[in-house]
Amino acid sequence: MTKITFMGAGSTVFAKNIIGDTMLTEALRDAQIALYDIDATRLKESKLMLDNLNTNINNGRATITTHLGPKNRKQALKNASFVVNAIQVGGYKPGTVIDFEIPKKYGLRQTIADTLGIGGIFRTLRTAPVMLDFARDMQEVCPNAWFLTYTNPMAMLTGAMIRLGGIKTVGLCHSVQACVPGLLSNLGMDKSVKKVKAKIAGINHMAWLLEISEKGKDLYPEIKKRAAKTLTQWRKKGEKNWDMVRLQMMLNFGYYITESSEHNAEYAPYWIKRNYPKLIKEYNIPLDEYPRRCVEQIKNWKKQREEIVKNTKLTHTRTHEYGSYIMEAIETDQAIKINGNIMNTGLITNLPQNAVVEVPCLVDRNGVQGCYVGDLPEQCAALNRTNINVQLMTIEAVRTLKKDAVYQ
């Protein structure tokens, strides 16, 4: 029987998506599901929600258990085939608040702060030790399990788990699945363009749409033409569209980026400038955006809890999240292609080999195997390297526990 362990199961909505998907996957319907968290209330709520879902869409075929706190962690992980990771160490308070408020005192402004910069670095420093504790337990009780991690900063934490934890790990982010549909929709091409072929590679949150075509026709010329016109119109009207940074980056560097504009505004030095605040306004860059989202989510949770946790008629439709598809492919040996975050074992030839890259991957009973990409366009690789520098230095700080490495 397949055992799936969910770390951070108190993330009720995300647990619904991932575990709900497995309940709609024939090869995984009879799975033993172990839910782990350090918050007793949230763990209980997720269990109640998944029990209802198991009854309604799975005829009760899955077995669901809960495991609270570090003392019960090994039991949750024991004999797992797959470990899904969705933890957030520190939460909104104190973690996120500190990540934003202290840098702000010194004039450093951020939008999301979960990937790079001060926010990304400190998120890694408080999260990596917890995940490496998971790795030590996994080495003891489920050494062959696949670790499917959704926790940010994706590249840093995936790299730490592979290089320092010695665990078979793939980092998963849904920005790849959303990239092409979002771009075409924003430019009014989603109705006319249907069967699209796309190739995406780079690093997490800064992967590049290298190719996009329909029936052999390159769509980039039309995309760039519309993007230039759209940006001009938005500026004239003062329209508050959140894709402005990405479209401008595409026009300057030639390729569209997977992750949103509010993210990418803080991955390059061009946008958030104290001595040029006009740029922030012109490109609608939402400073302090992630804390706003946290406050909104906390505020809305009471209503959402009624709709999800206590809903005895709760149902589910399989999502586009990669998790269940990876598990299914490994269990059944029916190969699929995904984009995953893995070590750069010569896959992108002009990025460092000790970095984590986001590339097309083949998944079958052999696990997640990266596909060769070759060289990225040099300007794309150059921007990726600026981010990779921070990622590698932060992993070095985790490895050595030296404060100097954090400053460096």
N, C-alpha and C positions, 0 to 999 in steps of 0.2 A: 504494500500500500504506500502511495506517495504521501510524504509528510511535508507540509508547507508551514514554516514558522514566520510569523509577521511581527517584526520588531517595530515598536511604536504604534501598536494597534489602536491606541487611543485616538489616532487620526481617523475618526469614524467615517467621514465621507470618502477618504482615500481607501480605507479598508473595504468599504462597500464596492468601490470600483475594482480593485484588484481581486479580492476574494470572491466578489459577485461574478466576475469574469470566469474564475476557475469553476464555479458552480454551473456555468453554462457551457463548459468544455468537457466533452464526454470522457476524455482520458483522465480528468482531474475530479470528476464528480464525487468519487468515493474517498477523497483525500482526508487525511487527518490534519486538521488545522489548529495550530498552536498560536494563541494570541498573547503577546508579551508587551507589558508597559509598566511604568513606575507610578502611574496615576490610577488609583483603584476605581474612582468614579468613571473616568473615561473608558477604562478597560471593561467595566461592567456594561456601560452603554453600548459599546461596540459588540460585545457578546450578545446582548439582547437583539440588536439590529441584525446581526448575522444569523442568529437562530431563526428569526422570522423569515429572512431571505432563504435560508436553507430549507425551511418548510415549504415556502411558496414556489420556489423555482427549481428545487433540487430533490423534492420528495424526501427530505431529511437524510440524504445519503452521506453527507459529510459529517465527520466527527469533530466537534469544536471544543477546545479546552482553553482555559485562561491561566496565565502565569504572571504573578505580580512581583516585581522588584528583583534586584540582582541575585538574591538567594535562590530564586526559582528559575534563573535564566538558563542554566545548563539543561534543566528538565525540558524547558521549552524548545531548546535547540537539539536535544538528543535525537539522533537518527534522522534528522531533517534531510530531505532531498533538495529543498529550495528554501532560502532565507530571504524574505523581502524586508528591506530596510527603509523606514520612513520616519526616523527619529528627528527631533529638533531639540538639541540640547540648549537649555536656557530659556526657551520659549520667547514670548513677547517681553515679559519682565522676568528677570533683569536683562536677558541677552540682547534682544533687538534694540531696546531703549538705550542701552549702553553703547552699542555699535554705532548709533546715530548721534546721540547727544554729546558724547565726549569729543569726537572729531569736529562736530559743529562748533564747539567752544573755540577751536583753533582755526575756524574758517573753512574747514573741509566739508563740502556738502555732498550728499549721496542720494540716490533714488531708491534702489533695492538693497544693495550692500550684502548680497548673499553669495557672491561669486569671486569678486576681485577686490582690490583696495583694502582699506582698513577693516571694513565689515566682513569681507570674505576671509581675510587672514585670521581674524579673531574667531569667526565662526568655525574655521578649521581647527584652531588651537583648542577650542573647548569641545569639539565633536570628535576629532580623530582619536583621542585617548579612549573614549567610550566605545567607538567602533573597533578599536584594536583589542579592547577587552572582549568584545564579541568574537573577534578572530581567534583569540586564545582559547575561548570556550569551544569554538567550532573545531579547532585543531584536535581537541580532546574528544568531542562527542559526535561530530558530523564532518570529518575532514574532507569528504568528497562532495559536500553540498555546494551548489551555486549560490552566490550572494548577489541578489538583484537589488541594487541600491538606487533610491530616488532622492537621497538627501543631498542638499547643496552645502558647500561648494562641490559640485560633481567631480570635476577633474582632480582637485586636490585630495578629496576623500577616497575616490576610487584608486588613485595612485598610492595612497597610504595603505589601503587594504591589500593591494597586490604586492607592493614592494616591501612593506613592513609586516603585514599580517599573513602573507603567504596563502591567501584564500582565493579561490576561483571567483572573480568578481567582474560584473559588468554594470556600468552606470547607465541609467535609463532616464531620458528626458523627452517630454512630448513636444518640445519645440520643433523637432524635425517633422513630425506628422502634421503639425499645424502650419508649417512654413509656406508651402505652395498654395494651399487653399486660401490662406490669409492674404497672400500677395495678390493673387488673381481677383479675389473679392474686392480688395481695396482699390484696384485699378479698373473695376467694372468688366473684367474678362472672364469671370466665373461662369457666366451663362453661355458664352460662345465657345469656350475651351473646355473639353471634357476629358479625353484620354491623354493625360500628360505623362511623359517620362522625365524623371528628374534624377540628378546625381548630386549628392550632398556629402561634403567631407570638411574636416577642420578640427576645431576643439569645441567642447561644450559651450553653448551660448554664443559661440562665434564660429559656427560651421558655415560653409559657403555653398550656396546654390550654384554649383559649377556648370550644370547643364540643365536646360528645361526646353522640352520640345513636344510637339504634337504631330504624329504621323511623319516624323522625320524633319519637320520644319522647326528651326530655331525660333523660340518665342522671345528671346531676349531683346531683339531690336524693337519690337512692339511694346514690350514691357518698359524699356527705358524711355521710349518716346512718350508713353502715357505718364510715366513717373515724373518726368521733367514738367510736363503740362500740369499735372495734378499738384505738384509742389508749388508752382507759380500761383495757381488758383487759390490754394490754401492760404498762402502768404497774403495775397491781396484781400481775401475775405477775413483774415485773422482767424481762420477755422482751427479748432482745437483737435487735430487728428494726431494720434499717438504713433503713427508710422513714419513721421517726417525724418527722424534721424536715420533710420534704415534706408529709406529711399535716397536720401542725400549721400549716404555712404556708398550705395550701389552706383550712383551716378559718378562719384569720384574714383571708386576703386574697381568698378566693373562687375561686381557680383553682389547678390542679395545675401543677407545674413539671417540665420535661422531664428535667433532670439529677438525679442521685442525692442523697440526703440528706447523705452525707459531703462531697460537693462544696458543696452549698448552705449547709451550716453555716458556711462561711467567706465567703459572698457577702453576708451581712447581719450587722448588729452585735448580733444578739440572742442568739447561741448560745454562743460561745467566750469566756467571761468569767473573768478571774482571780479576781474577788471573788465569783463565784457558780459554783463548780465543780460544785455539785449538778446544774445544768442539763445539763452535759456528760454526767454519768452517767445522768441521767433520760432523755435523748434518745439515748443510746448513740452519742455522737459520737466516732469513732475518731481521736484525735490521732495524728500521725505515721503515718498510714495508707499514704501513697504510698511512703515508704522501705521499709516492711514488704513491700509488694507487689514492689518492686524486688528485695529480697533473696530473696524466694520465687521470683521468676521466674529469677533467676540460678542459684539452687540447682536448680531443676527443668529448666534448659535442657539439661543433659547427657542426661537421659532423653528429653526432647522431641526433641532432635537425632537420636537413634537412630530415633525413631518417624517423623520427618518427612524429615530430610535424606537418610538412607541407605536409605529405604524404596523399593525399586525397583517396588513394587506400589502406590505412593501414588495415591490418587484424590481427588476433590473434588466437592462439591455447591455450586451457586451460592448465595452468601450474600445477606443483605439490604443489604450495603454499596452505596451509590449509584454508586460509580465506574464499573462496567461498564455500568450502565443509562444513565448520562449519555453515555458514549462511543457506545453503540449508538444513542441517540436523535439525536445530532448526525450520526453517519455515515449513518443510514438515513432521517432526517426523520420517524421515527415518534415522535410527541410523548409525553412522560411528565411526571408531576408529582412533584416532590421537595420537600423542605425544604432550602434552602441558605443559606449565609452570604454575603451580598452587600452592596454599598453601599446605604444607605437613600435612594434617589432618590425621596423622597416616598411610599414604600410604607407606612411606619408614621408617621402624620402627627403624633403627639405625642412622637416621639423625634428627636434631632438628625440632620440630613441627612448630616453627615460621619461618622456612625457606621456600623458594620457590623451588620446585623440578620439574624435567622434567620427566613425567611418561606417560604411556598409559592412554588415557582418552576415555570415551564413550560420544558421542555427540548426543542428540536428542532434543525434544521440551523442556526438562527440563534443557537444557544448557550443559555446559562442566563439566563432572563428572569424577574425578580421579579414577583409578583402583588400587586396593591393590597390592603392590609389595612385602612387607615384608622386611627382612634384605638384604642389599647389601652385597657382599663379604667384609669382614672387611677392607681389604687393599683399596678397592674402596671407601668405606664410609670414611675412614681416609683421603684420598686425597680430597674428597668432603668437608669434614669438614674444612680443611684449607682455602678453598675458601669461605665457608659459614660464617666463622668467620668475614671476611672482609665485606661480604654482610650485615650481621646483624648490624655490628657497623656503617656502612655507613647509613643505614636506621635510626639508632638511632641518627646520626648527623642531618639527614633531619628532624626528629621528634622534636628534642630538640633545634635545631639551635645553638648548642654549639660547639665552635671551638675545645675544648678539645676532643670531640668525633671524630673529623676528625684526629687529631694527634694520638689518641689512636688506 
